[in-house]
Amino acid sequence: MKSLKLFCGLVITGFSAVSILGCGSYGGGAGVVPEVSFIAAGGAEEASTESAADATAELPVGSLKGRVVLSGGASSLPLLIAKGSAVKDAEVCAAEDVPDERLVLGPDNSVANVFVYLAKAPKGAKPAVVPADPFLFDQKTCRFLPHATIIPVKQTVKVLSNDSVAHNTHTFPNKNAPTNSTVNPMDRDGLVSFAYTKAEAVPLAVKCDFHAWMSAWHLPLDHSFGAVSNSTGEFEIADIPAGKHSFVVWHEAANGGFVQRKLEVEIKAGETAEVSVDYPASLLKL
């Protein structure tokens, strides 16, 4: 008895795709003539490429501009240190007036140093790019510069000093490892450096244990959707995926820190949403 080799629905793939329909036999006897069809080379590849392009297409984005304004009556705080005051290391720390930066008001009671940010990145947003250059955190006349800033997770922070007295940089994070290092006088090289490895839900305090009045605020974020209001209370966040978002509004002088836990804003593709953020003076705790 002759053995039969049967084939059925054979598919060959390569530069061209071949499909053979029907069944037949080798070795004699009646057979079914197969129906053969060809797909031009590259057809499947093109379909795959188009699908991948669709999957990685950039989301439509818009921007947010705003201004934080204190309502209900308040004024900027008195000087933290007046020039010539008798304080520790007065020859440096009282060489000029030092403002109390817990509440800095600009034109029309606008508020500086207010953090506005998303608690987490929206779905489909571009991954954050970690700057190659370090963030320079300076000290001058016993004052941290800048006072309030957002720092990308994993970016190197170099601590500088423009003072002829020693300082120390002491961070108080919730999720990151704390830093507590002495900074040498006139260190312009940044011998003390560190990086935040995790995003924080709220800004963290930075202190100098040698000069108790010195303070600053850092907010490590793992996305780019945040800003700090400037001297006129204005802020801007670009390239936000279109849709409805809830922003956190946080300021050190607000009771509990939150000016608003959920600032609802709709971002439309190709447009800039503009908001005025009301900061009631009744929230202040100074």
C-alpha positions as CSV (number, residue, x, y, z in Angstrom):
1,M,0.0,0.0,0.0
2,K,1.4,3.4,-1.0
3,S,1.8,6.0,1.7
4,L,0.2,9.4,1.1
5,K,1.5,12.8,2.1
6,L,-1.4,15.1,2.6
7,F,-1.3,18.9,2.7
8,C,-4.0,21.3,3.7
9,G,-4.1,25.1,4.0
10,L,-0.3,25.5,3.7
11,V,0.9,29.0,4.5
12,I,4.4,30.2,3.6
13,T,5.7,33.5,4.8
14,G,8.8,35.5,3.8
15,F,9.3,38.4,1.5
16,S,6.0,37.4,0.0
17,A,3.1,35.8,1.7
18,V,1.6,32.7,-0.1
19,S,-1.6,30.9,0.9
20,I,-2.7,27.6,-0.6
21,L,-6.3,26.7,-0.1
22,G,-7.8,23.2,-0.5
23,C,-6.3,19.8,0.2
24,G,-4.4,17.4,-2.1
25,S,-2.1,14.3,-2.1
26,Y,1.3,13.3,-3.3
27,G,1.8,9.8,-4.6
28,G,-0.9,9.3,-7.2
29,G,-4.7,9.0,-7.1
30,A,-7.2,11.8,-7.6
31,G,-6.2,15.2,-6.2
32,V,-7.7,18.6,-5.7
33,V,-6.0,21.3,-7.7
34,P,-5.0,23.9,-5.1
35,E,-6.1,27.5,-5.3
36,V,-3.0,29.7,-4.9
37,S,-3.1,33.4,-4.1
38,F,-0.2,35.8,-3.6
39,I,0.1,39.0,-1.5
40,A,2.6,41.5,-2.7
41,A,5.7,41.7,-0.6
42,G,5.6,44.5,2.0
43,G,1.8,44.5,2.3
44,A,1.7,43.0,5.7
45,E,4.7,45.1,6.8
46,E,2.9,48.3,5.7
47,A,-0.2,47.3,7.6
48,S,1.9,46.6,10.7
49,T,3.7,50.0,10.3
50,E,0.5,51.9,10.0
51,S,-0.9,50.1,13.1
52,A,2.2,51.0,15.1
53,A,2.1,54.6,13.9
54,D,-1.5,54.8,15.2
55,A,-0.5,53.3,18.5
56,T,2.3,55.8,19.0
57,A,0.6,58.9,17.6
58,E,1.1,61.9,19.8
59,L,-1.9,63.1,21.8
60,P,-3.4,66.5,21.0
61,V,-2.2,69.0,23.5
62,G,-3.0,72.5,24.8
63,S,-1.6,74.9,27.4
64,L,-2.6,76.4,30.7
65,K,-1.9,80.0,31.8
66,G,-3.0,81.5,35.1
67,R,-2.5,83.9,37.9
68,V,-2.9,83.4,41.6
69,V,-4.5,86.3,43.5
70,L,-5.0,86.7,47.2
71,S,-8.6,87.9,48.1
72,G,-10.0,89.1,51.4
73,G,-7.3,91.5,52.4
74,A,-3.7,90.9,53.4
75,S,-0.2,92.4,52.9
76,S,3.3,91.3,52.4
77,L,5.1,90.3,55.6
78,P,7.7,92.5,57.3
79,L,11.4,91.8,56.6
80,L,12.7,88.6,58.0
81,I,16.1,90.2,58.7
82,A,16.7,93.9,58.4
83,K,20.1,95.1,57.3
84,G,22.5,95.4,60.2
85,S,20.4,93.2,62.6
86,A,22.2,91.3,65.4
87,V,21.8,87.8,64.1
88,K,24.1,84.8,63.8
89,D,26.9,85.5,61.3
90,A,25.5,89.1,61.0
91,E,28.4,90.2,58.8
92,V,27.0,88.0,56.1
93,C,23.4,87.2,57.1
94,A,22.5,90.9,57.8
95,A,24.6,92.4,55.0
96,E,21.3,93.4,53.3
97,D,17.6,93.1,53.9
98,V,16.2,89.6,53.8
99,P,12.5,89.3,53.0
100,D,10.1,86.9,54.6
101,E,9.2,84.7,51.6
102,R,6.4,82.8,53.3
103,L,4.1,85.4,51.6
104,V,5.3,87.5,48.7
105,L,2.7,89.7,47.1
106,G,3.0,91.4,43.7
107,P,0.7,93.8,41.8
108,D,-3.0,93.5,42.7
109,N,-2.3,91.1,45.5
110,S,-0.9,88.5,43.2
111,V,1.0,85.7,45.0
112,A,4.4,84.4,44.2
113,N,5.9,80.9,44.9
114,V,2.6,79.0,44.5
115,F,2.9,75.5,43.2
116,V,0.4,74.4,40.5
117,Y,0.7,70.9,39.2
118,L,-0.9,67.5,38.3
119,A,-0.6,64.9,41.0
120,K,0.4,62.4,38.2
121,A,1.0,62.4,34.5
122,P,-2.1,62.0,32.3
123,K,-2.4,58.7,30.4
124,G,-0.5,58.7,27.1
125,A,1.6,61.8,28.0
126,K,5.2,61.9,26.8
127,P,7.7,60.6,29.4
128,A,9.5,63.3,31.3
129,V,13.0,64.1,30.0
130,V,15.6,64.4,32.8
131,P,17.8,67.4,32.2
132,A,21.4,66.6,31.6
133,D,22.6,69.8,33.3
134,P,22.4,69.9,37.1
135,F,19.9,72.1,39.0
136,L,21.9,74.8,40.8
137,F,20.6,75.5,44.3
138,D,22.4,78.5,45.7
139,Q,22.7,80.4,49.0
140,K,23.4,84.1,49.3
141,T,23.2,86.4,52.4
142,C,21.9,83.4,54.3
143,R,19.0,82.9,51.9
144,F,18.2,79.9,49.7
145,L,17.9,80.7,46.0
146,P,15.4,79.9,44.5
147,H,12.9,79.8,47.3
148,A,10.4,77.5,45.5
149,T,11.0,75.3,42.6
150,I,10.0,72.1,40.8
151,I,12.8,69.6,40.3
152,P,12.5,66.7,37.9
153,V,13.0,63.3,39.5
154,K,16.6,62.0,38.9
155,Q,18.0,65.4,38.0
156,T,21.2,66.1,39.9
157,V,20.9,69.0,42.4
158,K,24.2,70.8,43.1
159,V,24.3,72.9,46.2
160,L,26.3,76.2,45.9
161,S,27.1,78.9,48.3
162,N,28.0,82.6,47.7
163,D,28.5,83.2,51.5
164,S,31.7,83.3,53.4
165,V,30.1,81.3,56.3
166,A,29.2,77.6,56.4
167,H,25.6,76.4,55.8
168,N,24.0,73.1,55.7
169,T,21.3,71.8,53.4
170,H,18.7,69.6,55.2
171,T,15.8,68.2,53.2
172,F,12.6,66.9,54.8
173,P,10.9,64.6,52.2
174,N,8.2,62.0,52.6
175,K,9.2,59.5,49.9
176,N,12.8,60.3,49.2
177,A,15.9,59.7,51.3
178,P,16.7,63.0,53.2
179,T,19.9,65.0,52.6
180,N,21.7,66.7,55.5
181,S,25.1,68.0,54.5
182,T,27.4,70.9,55.4
183,V,28.1,73.3,52.6
184,N,31.5,74.9,52.7
185,P,31.9,78.7,52.5
186,M,32.0,80.1,49.0
187,D,31.6,76.7,47.4
188,R,30.9,77.5,43.7
189,D,31.6,74.0,42.5
190,G,28.7,72.2,44.2
191,L,30.6,69.6,46.2
192,V,27.3,68.7,47.9
193,S,25.0,67.1,45.4
194,F,22.0,64.8,45.4
195,A,19.0,63.7,43.4
196,Y,15.4,63.0,44.2
197,T,14.5,59.5,43.1
198,K,10.8,59.6,43.6
199,A,8.0,62.1,43.0
200,E,6.5,63.7,46.1
201,A,2.8,64.4,46.5
202,V,3.4,67.9,48.0
203,P,6.4,70.2,48.2
204,L,9.1,69.3,50.8
205,A,10.9,71.7,53.1
206,V,14.6,72.5,52.9
207,K,16.3,74.0,55.9
208,C,19.6,75.2,57.2
209,D,20.3,74.0,60.7
210,F,23.0,76.7,61.2
211,H,20.6,79.5,60.4
212,A,17.1,78.6,61.5
213,W,15.3,81.2,59.5
214,M,16.5,79.9,56.1
215,S,14.0,77.8,54.2
216,A,13.0,76.7,50.7
217,W,10.6,74.3,49.0
218,H,11.3,71.6,46.5
219,L,8.7,69.6,44.6
220,P,10.2,66.5,42.8
221,L,8.0,65.5,39.9
222,D,8.3,62.6,37.4
223,H,6.4,64.6,34.7
224,S,6.5,68.1,33.3
225,F,3.0,69.3,34.2
226,G,3.7,71.7,36.9
227,A,4.8,75.3,37.5
228,V,5.5,77.9,40.2
229,S,3.9,81.3,40.2
230,N,6.4,84.2,39.5
231,S,6.7,87.6,41.2
232,T,3.4,88.7,39.5
233,G,1.6,85.6,40.5
234,E,1.6,84.2,36.9
235,F,2.3,80.6,35.8
236,E,2.2,78.6,32.6
237,I,2.2,74.9,31.8
238,A,2.6,73.7,28.2
239,D,1.9,70.6,26.2
240,I,-0.8,69.2,28.4
241,P,-2.9,66.4,26.8
242,A,-6.3,67.6,25.8
243,G,-9.1,66.7,28.3
244,K,-10.3,67.6,31.8
245,H,-7.6,67.7,34.5
246,S,-7.5,68.4,38.3
247,F,-4.5,70.5,39.3
248,V,-3.2,70.8,42.8
249,V,-2.6,74.4,44.1
250,W,-0.2,74.5,47.0
251,H,1.4,77.3,49.0
252,E,3.5,77.2,52.2
253,A,1.4,79.9,53.9
254,A,-1.9,78.2,53.4
255,N,-3.3,76.3,56.4
256,G,-2.5,72.7,55.5
257,G,-0.7,73.8,52.4
258,F,-3.5,73.4,49.9
259,V,-5.0,76.5,48.3
260,Q,-7.1,74.1,46.1
261,R,-6.8,70.3,46.1
262,K,-8.6,70.1,42.8
263,L,-8.5,73.0,40.4
264,E,-10.7,71.6,37.5
265,V,-9.6,72.8,34.1
266,E,-10.5,71.6,30.6
267,I,-7.6,71.7,28.1
268,K,-8.5,71.9,24.5
269,A,-6.2,70.9,21.6
270,G,-4.2,73.7,20.2
271,E,-5.7,76.2,22.7
272,T,-4.5,77.9,25.9
273,A,-6.9,77.8,28.9
274,E,-6.6,80.8,31.1
275,V,-7.6,80.8,34.8
276,S,-7.6,83.1,37.8
277,V,-6.9,81.2,40.9
278,D,-8.6,82.7,44.0
279,Y,-6.5,82.4,47.2
280,P,-8.7,83.4,50.1
281,A,-6.8,85.3,52.8
282,S,-8.8,83.2,55.3
283,L,-6.6,80.2,54.4
284,L,-3.4,82.0,55.6
285,K,-1.6,80.6,58.6
286,L,1.4,82.7,59.4
